[in-house]
Structures are given as C-alpha cells and as structure tokens.
Amino acid sequence: MTKACKVSFITVNYNGKEDTIALLRSIYEASLSFSFEVIVIDNASRSDEFVLLKQAYPDIKGMRSAENLGFAGGNNLGIQMSTGEYLYFLNNDTVLPEKADAQIRAMLTFCAENSQVGGISPKILYFEPRNLLQFVGSTPLSKITLRNRQIGYRETDQGQYEEIRQIPYMHGAAMLVPRYVIEDGGMMSELFFLYYEELDWSCRITEKYKLYYFPFAYIFHKESATTGIESPLKTFYLTRNRMLFADRNRRGLIRILSLLYLVCIANTLKMFKFMTKGQWQQILSVWHGTWSAFKLFNSK
C-alpha cells in the first residue's frame, strides 16, 4: 500500500516540457519540510514528454495520457494517482517562490484550523513583471450575464490585498484543495475540456464549503500580461462553455434568462464584432460553440 503524504502537487503538461521543468525545479529546490509527492500528467503531447520529465526528475509520479483529456481530465488523472491529504493543483507555467515552504505550511494550517475551507487560491503574480498582480480574488458572476470583475487585476502589488478573504471561485492556475472536499463532492467535470472548469468546480464545492484567497502565499504565472488575439479554438470553447456553465449552475427562470442573453445578445454581438473585422472563421466558431452547447445540455 502506498504511504500517504501531506501534499500532492499536481500539474498537467501539454507540449510544455521546458515550463514544466521550471515548475519542478522550483518545487524540489524549495526545501519543503512536509511530506509531498509531485504528479505530472502529460496530456498527449506530440512526443512522450513524461519520459523526458521523469529522466530529469526521477521522483515524480504520473503518466502520459494516450489522448488529450483537457484541463479537468488531466487533473482528474492526477487526483486518482495522488495520496496527499491536500492536493495543490498548479499550472505547468507557474513557479513557486523561494519561501514556498513557509507559505504552503501557512495554507495548511489555515485549512486545519477552519473545517469549512473547501479550497484556497494564493496571490498570483505575473512572472514578468513580478510585481504585477493577476489574481487576488474576484466578484461573483452575475446571475444572468455571467460577468464579473477580477479584483486587483494588473495592479502593482503594493501590499493592498493582504487580508484573507472569502472568494466565489478559485483560480485554475493555483488551487489547494483538501482531499476530503474531493471525496465529498467529486472531481472536476470533464464536460468543458478547456475554460470554465474551475468555475464549475468551485460552484459545486461552495454548496457545502467556503473558498478563500490567501495573500500570505503566492506563485508566479508565466501567462502573458498583455491581451492576445483570440483564436477560433478559444472562441469556440469560451462560447460553448459559458452556455454550459449557465445550464449547469443556474436554475428555473434565471437559467432561461441567462441562456437567452448569451444566445440572443452576447453571442450575436460577438459575431457582429467579428463581421466588422472580416473574421469569418471566428463567426463560425461562435455558431459551432453555440450549437455544441445545446447538444451537451443536461450532460453530467
């Protein structure tokens, strides 16, 4: 029988070996004082990158999936292989700071002292520039339009968000979740594949528990601080999954009004914007995303 550890670090790799190696280096060089394991799921990269990662860091656990299971599917494989009392989900393009040991132990202590904790996201800073905030919490999604605001987004970190605060959703780049929460409420839904998975999971967790922003721990995230051009693939998944989220997390008249808003207003305006720019592939992506959502409604 495999011996349980305190923390299972779980990350999903997809054609991102160099970023994943940097994350692994930051974990193993942090001189962590608690028992831990590191699980890497290679999500069907073009080549078997798990083998290369295992050569660089023989202590890691994990596997190469024969198919790309998406963000949720890859993390769910990691959950099934894990033994930790706490599971720390990290994007493979994140890096732990040098003081990670004390910071993570502070999160564990907070969880141990508060039985209603369902999950924690630390302060998330951009990798470059390192004093630029990406996540310190957010406002709830509005019931019908599903819009919200990221608190402190792209502000310079000057210590203005140094209070532990309850939040409606965790950030997918860094989520610390006690094992008992997953045993109670289940793993992430694999319906979404890309985008909205952590929002949907957060909604299920908050039916029984509370989520928190924890400012006394932080990570660096290599995601670009500049806004890039949306690809047709991204447009498809954002369109589809926003509707799937409404279908799964809204009820009664609110659900109907939200879906009507998304189809008749939000998606229509999005297609009009793409039409004025001559981006016909993007228009098709909105159509396909909308149609695909309808076909998946009521899926588990």
C-alpha positions, 0 to 999 in steps of 0.5 A, a space after each residue: 500500500 502506498 504511504 500517504 503524504 501531506 501534499 500532492 502537487 499536481 500539474 498537467 503538461 501539454 507540449 510544455 516540457 521546458 515550463 514544466 521543468 521550471 515548475 519542478 525545479 522550483 518545487 524540489 529546490 524549495 526545501 519543503 519540510 512536509 511530506 509531498 509527492 509531485 504528479 505530472 500528467 502529460 496530456 498527449 503531447 506530440 512526443 512522450 514528454 513524461 519520459 523526458 520529465 521523469 529522466 530529469 526528475 526521477 521522483 515524480 509520479 504520473 503518466 502520459 495520457 494516450 489522448 488529450 483529456 483537457 484541463 479537468 481530465 488531466 487533473 482528474 488523472 492526477 487526483 486518482 494517482 495522488 495520496 496527499 491529504 491536500 492536493 495543490 493543483 498548479 499550472 505547468 507555467 507557474 513557479 513557486 517562490 523561494 519561501 514556498 515552504 513557509 507559505 504552503 505550511 501557512 495554507 495548511 494550517 489555515 485549512 486545519 484550523 477552519 473545517 469549512 475551507 473547501 479550497 484556497 487560491 494564493 496571490 498570483 503574480 505575473 512572472 514578468 513583471 513580478 510585481 504585477 498582480 493577476 489574481 487576488 480574488 474576484 466578484 461573483 458572476 452575475 446571475 444572468 450575464 455571467 460577468 464579473 470583475 477580477 479584483 486587483 487585476 494588473 495592479 502593482 502589488 503594493 501590499 493592498 490585498 493582504 487580508 484573507 478573504 472569502 472568494 466565489 471561485 478559485 483560480 485554475 492556475 493555483 488551487 489547494 484543495 483538501 482531499 476530503 472536499 474531493 471525496 465529498 463532492 467529486 472531481 472536476 467535470 470533464 464536460 468543458 475540456 478547456 475554460 470554465 472548469 474551475 468555475 464549475 468546480 468551485 460552484 459545486 464545492 461552495 454548496 457545502 464549503 467556503 473558498 478563500 484567497 490567501 495573500 500570505 502565499 503566492 506563485 508566479 504565472 508565466 501567462 502573458 500580461 498583455 491581451 492576445 488575439 483570440 483564436 477560433 479554438 478559444 472562441 469556440 470553447 469560451 462560447 460553448 462553455 459559458 452556455 454550459 456553465 449557465 445550464 449547469 449552475 443556474 436554475 428555473 427562470 434565471 437559467 432561461 434568462 441567462 441562456 437567452 442573453 448569451 444566445 440572443 445578445 452576447 453571442 450575436 454581438 460577438 459575431 457582429 464584432 467579428 463581421 466588422 473585422 472580416 473574421 469569418 472563421 471566428 463567426 463560425 466558431 461562435 455558431 459551432 460553440 453555440 450549437 455544441 452547447 445545446 447538444 451537451 445540455 443536461 450532460 453530467 
